[in-house]
Amino acid sequence: MTAYTTLHIGEAAVEVAAVVAVMALAVALHAFIQRRFKSEVLRKHNDVAGFVFTAAGVIYAVVLGFVVVVVWEKYDATEALVQDHINAISDLYRVVGGLPGPVRSQVRTELRQDVNEIINVEWPQMSSRGGVTPIPAFLETMAHRITAFAPKTAEQSNAQELAMAQTERLFDSRQQGLLQSSPSVPAVLWWALALGAVTMLSFAFLLGTDNRLTQLFMTALLAGLIATLLIVIAEFDSPFSGSVRISNDGWISLQHYLPQIP
């Protein structure tokens, strides 16, 4: 019942093809500029263009690296939240074993319903970047049932106390999941990253060298690196969709495991 990352080969192949296409386009544009301008003309501006290119490259690299770190931390935190959510349901299912039969049966039925809802409804929604639904009404009813229960023995009192703690943990993980499932990179930042990529490639086009084939090769590498990092940002910013995503196998395992708990 562990949440972990899976790789979807089909979507990964599309992303690799996109990177190759960007590299080919950058090389084609650079080759066109090389045919229009002689190398001697471009080399006259190498000192100034190289200095500006270096300064702009440092700024863009810092911003790009910072965004990669932020979305990676978000992805890691989301994976931990999914695992905590799974553990909260599993622990609550066990804890209510100390409550009387009717209450125990109702709570466990609602927990199994919640797991089925996550697998069949919520996970497909998140995979299509539709977000997470709010806490279902039946979970609110379950929480009220646990809180309103009047224990008659010390064992029931302890079980109720533990159940309330696990219920709060379950609700917290759900609420935080609402935040983590939504994109964290705003549109204005995507525009800035795209503009920075165009700027970096434009400066590369304006530099002149004696060996133009080598320069085209360097342009391809630069374009491929930028495209790869932008795809990485998009992937980690949407932890439930894309070629690299959090698997729902942990929920499926929990679905099969819960009925086995006495």
Buried (B, 14 or more C-beta within 10 A) or exposed (E): BEBEEEEEEEBBEEBEEBBBEBBEEBBEBBBEBBEEEEBEEBBEEBEEBEEBBEEBBEEBBEBBEEBBEBBBEBBEBBBBBBBBBBBBBBBBBBBBEBBBEEBBEBBBEBBBBBBEBBBEEBBEBBBEEEBBBEBBEBBEEBBEBBEEBEBEEEEBBEBBEBBBBBBEBBBBBBEBBEEBBEBBBEEEBBEBBEEBBEBBBBBBBBBBBEEBEEBBEBBBEBBBBBBBBBBBBBBBBBBBBBBBBBBBEBBBBBBEEBEEEE
